[in-house]
Amino acid sequence: MIDRISILGTGLIGGSLGLTWKERRPDCTVVGHDRPAVLETAEARGAIDEKAADPVTAVEGADLVVLATPLATILRMLEAIGDHVADDTIIMDVGSVKQPVLDQAADVLPPDLSFLGGHPMAGAEQAGIDHADALLFENAVYVFCLPEGRDEAALDGPLAPAVDLVEATGARPLVLPPERHDRLVAAVSHLPQLLAVSLVNTVAEADDPDEANNLALKLAGGGFRDMTRIADSPFDMWRDILIGNEGAIHDALSSFRRTLRALRNRLLENDLEGLEETFDDAQAARDAVPGDTKGFLHPLSDVYVRAPDEPGIIHELTGHLVDADLNIKDIELQKIREGTGGTFRLAFADPADADAAVDALRDADYKAWRP
């Protein structure tokens, strides 16, 4: 049993873990370490019970230590706390890159300590404790990476208490080797971030450099906004990731460069058949992405509903479903243009709930359907 949790770094991820565990494991004591102002906010929001001025004090007596800082700080923290935790303490990180963390843990932690690499595939537009959310991990994939020499049996053995706490957040564990994790997130997360930044800068340079007079930016529609939303992410969130996963990111960029070059060559050659084939391949690959699943695990059942663009519409929609005793697992705004309304995707645990949701929404005079 885990009674005392130490969270080193109480920003978006660490603070959200604290909020979730205080809600779903209220008997656990959560200790936080961060900058004083951050700790004050974390305590005020109920994410932690106690504040610790330094990492060593924070981990004293902890059953679980969670390292929720930027990557470079995680590496330093591992060395700082290794000699100050009990032999039966579990240490877990939440970093976006896994191989450097596991290598550092193997180098600096006592060999008998239990370490579990982790990466919750969840986030928000803005970082920091002010944006922490107890529901951040609901239905999200939570990747586990085990140290060399440990197999998945450890997740049901010495690491089981940590797995139980992760599952309590509503996340869905997925075990991956660290090298494969880093290669995959380079392709599906780190590469898109760099492409979004490049695309925004390319479009901004297509017209007047004065942003107020830049028609290229004014003409950009919903598709451009969807593709470039993550370009708003601050560089401070990405500095350590780009360094820590440099090799896999280089490989992903090289692969994309080859794909882009092939597309350019087909345009130069007026190869319309080749271009059509490229579009068809992309469409088939995109359709294969399980869009009825948040985090690509355990499919959910979708319902689509058209709704007008007016204040309180989400509250009204969800109210009809609450009245029908239906629980929404995920909600997403698919399309909207100001003044015309939009289409919401609502996800439910099973087809029966989805069918019941369609009936409830249609009874309320909404246009609702199953895909």
C-alpha positions as CSV (number, residue, x, y, z in Angstrom):
1,M,0.0,0.0,0.0
2,I,1.1,3.5,-0.8
3,D,0.3,6.0,2.0
4,R,2.8,8.8,1.3
5,I,3.5,10.2,-2.2
6,S,6.2,12.8,-3.0
7,I,5.7,14.8,-6.2
8,L,8.8,16.7,-7.3
9,G,7.5,19.3,-9.7
10,T,3.9,20.4,-9.1
11,G,3.1,22.0,-12.5
12,L,0.6,20.8,-15.0
13,I,1.4,17.0,-14.9
14,G,2.5,16.8,-11.2
15,G,-0.3,19.1,-10.1
16,S,-2.9,17.1,-12.0
17,L,-1.6,13.8,-10.5
18,G,-1.9,15.4,-7.1
19,L,-5.4,16.6,-7.7
20,T,-6.5,13.2,-9.0
21,W,-4.9,11.2,-6.2
22,K,-6.3,13.5,-3.5
23,E,-9.8,13.0,-5.1
24,R,-9.5,9.2,-5.7
25,R,-7.1,8.2,-3.0
26,P,-7.9,10.7,-0.2
27,D,-6.2,8.6,2.5
28,C,-2.8,9.2,0.8
29,T,-0.6,12.1,2.0
30,V,0.8,14.0,-1.0
31,V,4.0,16.1,-0.5
32,G,5.1,18.6,-3.1
33,H,8.4,20.2,-4.0
34,D,8.7,23.1,-6.4
35,R,9.3,26.8,-6.3
36,P,7.6,28.4,-3.2
37,A,4.9,30.3,-5.3
38,V,4.0,27.1,-7.2
39,L,3.7,25.1,-3.9
40,E,1.5,27.8,-2.5
41,T,-0.9,27.5,-5.4
42,A,-0.7,23.7,-5.4
43,E,-1.6,23.6,-1.7
44,A,-4.4,26.1,-2.2
45,R,-5.9,24.0,-5.0
46,G,-5.7,20.9,-3.0
47,A,-3.1,19.1,-5.1
48,I,-0.8,18.6,-2.1
49,D,-1.0,18.2,1.7
50,E,2.5,19.3,2.6
51,K,5.2,21.5,1.1
52,A,8.9,20.6,1.0
53,A,11.6,23.1,0.5
54,D,14.1,20.7,-1.0
55,P,14.0,17.3,-2.8
56,V,15.7,15.4,0.0
57,T,13.1,16.5,2.6
58,A,10.3,15.8,0.1
59,V,11.2,12.2,-0.3
60,E,11.7,11.3,3.4
61,G,9.3,8.5,4.3
62,A,7.7,8.4,0.8
63,D,6.3,5.2,-0.5
64,L,6.2,6.6,-4.1
65,V,8.3,9.4,-5.5
66,V,7.1,11.0,-8.8
67,L,9.6,13.1,-10.8
68,A,7.4,15.6,-12.7
69,T,10.0,18.2,-13.8
70,P,11.6,18.9,-17.1
71,L,13.9,16.2,-18.4
72,A,17.2,17.8,-17.4
73,T,15.9,18.3,-13.9
74,I,14.7,14.7,-13.7
75,L,18.2,13.5,-14.4
76,R,19.6,15.7,-11.7
77,M,16.9,14.7,-9.2
78,L,17.6,11.0,-9.7
79,E,21.1,11.5,-8.5
80,A,20.1,13.9,-5.6
81,I,17.5,11.6,-4.0
82,G,18.9,8.1,-4.6
83,D,20.6,7.8,-1.3
84,H,17.7,9.4,0.7
85,V,14.8,7.0,-0.1
86,A,13.8,3.8,1.7
87,D,14.7,0.5,0.0
88,D,11.0,-0.2,-0.7
89,T,10.3,3.2,-2.2
90,I,9.1,3.2,-5.8
91,I,10.5,6.0,-8.0
92,M,8.6,7.0,-11.1
93,D,9.1,9.8,-13.7
94,V,6.7,11.3,-16.2
95,G,9.2,12.6,-18.8
96,S,8.4,12.7,-22.5
97,V,11.7,10.9,-23.4
98,K,12.5,7.6,-21.7
99,Q,15.9,6.2,-22.7
100,P,18.0,9.0,-21.0
101,V,16.0,8.7,-17.8
102,L,16.3,4.9,-17.6
103,D,20.0,5.1,-18.4
104,Q,20.5,7.7,-15.6
105,A,18.4,5.7,-13.1
106,A,20.6,2.6,-13.8
107,D,23.7,4.7,-13.3
108,V,22.9,6.6,-10.1
109,L,20.2,4.7,-8.1
110,P,21.0,1.9,-5.7
111,P,20.5,-1.4,-7.5
112,D,17.7,-2.6,-5.1
113,L,15.5,0.4,-5.6
114,S,12.4,0.0,-7.8
115,F,12.2,2.4,-10.7
116,L,9.5,2.7,-13.3
117,G,9.7,4.9,-16.3
118,G,6.4,6.6,-17.2
119,H,5.0,8.9,-19.8
120,P,1.3,10.0,-19.6
121,M,0.2,10.9,-23.1
122,A,-1.8,13.8,-21.9
123,G,-1.3,17.6,-21.8
124,A,-2.9,21.0,-22.1
125,E,-2.5,24.1,-24.2
126,Q,-0.9,25.9,-21.2
127,A,1.6,24.6,-18.6
128,G,1.7,25.2,-14.9
129,I,-0.2,24.4,-11.7
130,D,-3.0,27.0,-12.6
131,H,-4.0,24.7,-15.5
132,A,-3.7,21.4,-13.6
133,D,-6.9,19.2,-13.9
134,A,-8.0,16.1,-12.0
135,L,-9.4,14.7,-15.2
136,L,-6.3,15.3,-17.4
137,F,-5.5,11.6,-17.6
138,E,-9.0,10.2,-18.0
139,N,-8.9,7.6,-20.9
140,A,-5.4,8.7,-21.9
141,V,-2.5,6.2,-22.6
142,Y,0.1,6.1,-19.8
143,V,3.2,4.4,-21.1
144,F,5.4,2.4,-18.8
145,C,9.0,1.6,-19.6
146,L,10.7,-1.0,-17.5
147,P,14.4,-0.9,-16.6
148,E,16.7,-3.4,-18.3
149,G,16.4,-6.8,-16.6
150,R,12.8,-6.3,-15.5
151,D,9.9,-7.9,-17.3
152,E,6.2,-7.1,-17.2
153,A,5.7,-9.5,-14.2
154,A,7.1,-6.7,-12.0
155,L,4.0,-4.6,-12.8
156,D,2.0,-7.2,-10.9
157,G,4.7,-7.6,-8.2
158,P,6.9,-4.9,-6.6
159,L,5.6,-2.2,-9.0
160,A,1.9,-3.0,-8.6
161,P,1.2,-0.2,-6.1
162,A,2.4,2.4,-8.6
163,V,0.4,0.8,-11.4
164,D,-2.7,0.9,-9.2
165,L,-2.3,4.6,-8.6
166,V,-1.8,5.3,-12.3
167,E,-5.0,3.3,-13.1
168,A,-6.8,5.3,-10.4
169,T,-6.2,8.5,-12.6
170,G,-8.4,6.9,-15.3
171,A,-5.4,6.4,-17.6
172,R,-4.7,3.2,-19.6
173,P,-1.3,1.7,-19.1
174,L,0.7,0.5,-22.1
175,V,4.2,-1.1,-21.7
176,L,6.8,-0.2,-24.3
177,P,10.6,-0.6,-24.5
178,P,12.2,2.8,-24.0
179,E,13.8,2.9,-27.5
180,R,10.5,2.1,-29.2
181,H,8.7,4.7,-27.1
182,D,11.2,7.4,-28.0
183,R,11.1,6.5,-31.7
184,L,7.3,6.6,-31.8
185,V,6.8,9.8,-29.9
186,A,9.4,11.4,-32.1
187,A,7.1,10.6,-35.1
188,V,3.7,11.3,-33.5
189,S,4.5,14.1,-31.1
190,H,7.9,15.8,-31.6
191,L,7.9,15.9,-35.4
192,P,4.4,17.4,-35.6
193,Q,5.5,20.1,-33.1
194,L,8.4,21.1,-35.4
195,L,6.2,20.9,-38.5
196,A,3.6,23.2,-36.9
197,V,6.2,25.8,-36.0
198,S,7.7,25.6,-39.5
199,L,4.3,25.8,-41.2
200,V,3.2,28.9,-39.2
201,N,6.5,30.7,-39.9
202,T,6.3,29.7,-43.6
203,V,2.8,31.2,-44.0
204,A,3.7,34.3,-42.0
205,E,6.6,34.9,-44.5
206,A,4.3,34.6,-47.5
207,D,3.0,38.1,-47.2
208,D,3.6,41.5,-45.5
209,P,6.0,41.0,-42.5
210,D,3.8,43.4,-40.5
211,E,1.4,41.0,-38.8
212,A,-1.5,43.5,-38.9
213,N,-1.3,43.7,-42.7
214,N,-0.5,40.0,-43.3
215,L,-3.3,38.7,-45.5
216,A,-1.9,35.1,-45.5
217,L,-2.6,34.9,-41.8
218,K,-6.0,36.5,-42.2
219,L,-7.0,34.0,-44.9
220,A,-6.0,31.0,-42.8
221,G,-9.0,28.9,-42.1
222,G,-10.0,26.1,-39.8
223,G,-7.8,23.6,-41.4
224,F,-4.7,25.7,-40.9
225,R,-5.7,26.4,-37.3
226,D,-6.2,22.7,-36.7
227,M,-2.8,21.8,-38.1
228,T,-0.9,24.5,-36.3
229,R,-2.6,24.6,-32.9
230,I,0.4,23.1,-31.1
231,A,2.6,25.9,-32.5
232,D,1.5,27.9,-29.5
233,S,3.5,25.6,-27.2
234,P,6.3,27.6,-25.5
235,F,9.9,26.6,-26.3
236,D,10.6,26.1,-22.6
237,M,8.4,23.0,-22.8
238,W,10.4,21.6,-25.7
239,R,14.0,22.4,-25.0
240,D,14.9,19.3,-23.0
241,I,12.8,17.1,-25.2
242,L,14.5,18.2,-28.4
243,I,17.9,17.5,-26.8
244,G,17.0,14.3,-25.0
245,N,15.4,12.7,-28.1
246,E,17.7,14.2,-30.7
247,G,18.6,11.0,-32.6
248,A,15.0,9.8,-33.0
249,I,13.8,13.3,-34.0
250,H,16.6,13.5,-36.6
251,D,15.4,10.2,-38.0
252,A,11.8,11.4,-38.1
253,L,12.8,14.6,-39.9
254,S,14.8,12.6,-42.4
255,S,11.8,10.4,-43.1
256,F,9.5,13.4,-43.5
257,R,12.1,15.1,-45.8
258,R,12.1,12.1,-48.1
259,T,8.3,12.1,-48.2
260,L,8.2,15.8,-48.9
261,R,10.8,15.5,-51.6
262,A,8.8,12.7,-53.3
263,L,5.7,14.9,-53.2
264,R,7.6,17.8,-54.7
265,N,9.0,15.6,-57.5
266,R,5.6,14.4,-58.5
267,L,4.4,18.0,-58.7
268,L,7.4,19.0,-60.9
269,E,6.7,16.0,-63.2
270,N,2.9,16.7,-63.3
271,D,2.5,13.2,-62.1
272,L,-1.2,13.4,-61.2
273,E,-1.6,9.6,-60.9
274,G,1.3,9.5,-58.4
275,L,-0.2,12.5,-56.5
276,E,-3.5,10.7,-56.4
277,E,-1.9,7.6,-55.1
278,T,-0.1,9.6,-52.4
279,F,-3.4,11.2,-51.3
280,D,-5.1,7.8,-51.3
281,D,-2.4,6.3,-49.2
282,A,-2.6,9.1,-46.7
283,Q,-6.4,8.8,-46.5
284,A,-6.2,5.1,-45.9
285,A,-3.6,5.6,-43.2
286,R,-5.6,8.4,-41.6
287,D,-8.7,6.3,-41.6
288,A,-6.8,3.5,-39.9
289,V,-6.1,5.7,-36.9
290,P,-8.7,4.6,-34.3
291,G,-10.6,7.9,-34.0
292,D,-13.1,6.3,-31.7
293,T,-10.4,5.9,-29.0
294,K,-8.8,8.5,-26.9
295,G,-5.1,7.5,-26.8
296,F,-5.5,4.6,-29.3
297,L,-6.6,2.0,-26.7
298,H,-9.8,0.3,-25.8
299,P,-12.2,1.6,-28.4
300,L,-15.0,3.9,-27.3
301,S,-18.4,4.3,-29.1
302,D,-19.0,7.6,-30.8
303,V,-22.0,9.8,-31.3
304,Y,-22.1,12.9,-33.5
305,V,-24.5,15.8,-32.8
306,R,-25.1,19.1,-34.5
307,A,-25.5,22.0,-32.2
308,P,-26.0,25.8,-32.7
309,D,-23.3,28.3,-31.8
310,E,-24.9,29.9,-28.7
311,P,-24.0,30.3,-25.0
312,G,-24.7,27.3,-22.8
313,I,-25.1,24.8,-25.6
314,I,-22.6,22.3,-24.1
315,H,-24.3,22.5,-20.7
316,E,-27.6,21.9,-22.4
317,L,-26.3,18.9,-24.4
318,T,-24.7,17.2,-21.5
319,G,-27.7,18.0,-19.3
320,H,-29.9,15.8,-21.5
321,L,-27.4,13.0,-21.3
322,V,-27.1,13.3,-17.5
323,D,-30.9,13.1,-17.3
324,A,-30.7,9.9,-19.3
325,D,-28.0,8.6,-16.8
326,L,-25.4,8.4,-19.5
327,N,-21.7,9.1,-18.8
328,I,-19.6,10.8,-21.5
329,K,-16.1,9.4,-21.8
330,D,-14.8,12.0,-24.2
331,I,-16.1,15.1,-26.0
332,E,-14.6,16.9,-29.0
333,L,-15.7,19.8,-31.2
334,Q,-15.2,18.6,-34.7
335,K,-16.2,21.6,-36.9
336,I,-17.3,25.1,-36.1
337,R,-17.6,28.4,-37.9
338,E,-18.7,31.4,-35.9
339,G,-22.4,31.9,-36.0
340,T,-23.2,28.6,-37.8
341,G,-22.8,26.0,-35.1
342,G,-20.7,22.9,-35.1
343,T,-20.5,19.1,-34.8
344,F,-19.6,17.5,-31.5
345,R,-18.2,14.0,-31.2
346,L,-19.3,12.4,-27.9
347,A,-17.7,9.1,-26.9
348,F,-19.3,6.5,-24.7
349,A,-18.1,3.3,-23.0
350,D,-20.1,0.9,-25.2
351,P,-22.5,0.8,-28.2
352,A,-25.6,0.5,-25.9
353,D,-24.8,3.8,-24.2
354,A,-24.1,5.4,-27.5
355,D,-27.5,4.3,-28.9
356,A,-29.2,5.5,-25.8
357,A,-27.5,8.9,-26.2
358,V,-28.7,9.2,-29.8
359,D,-32.3,8.6,-28.7
360,A,-32.0,11.1,-25.8
361,L,-30.6,13.8,-28.1
362,R,-33.1,13.2,-30.8
363,D,-35.9,13.4,-28.2
364,A,-34.5,16.8,-27.4
365,D,-34.7,17.8,-31.1
366,Y,-31.0,17.6,-31.8
367,K,-29.7,16.0,-35.0
368,A,-27.6,13.1,-33.6
369,W,-26.3,10.0,-35.3
370,R,-23.8,7.1,-34.9
371,P,-21.0,6.9,-37.5
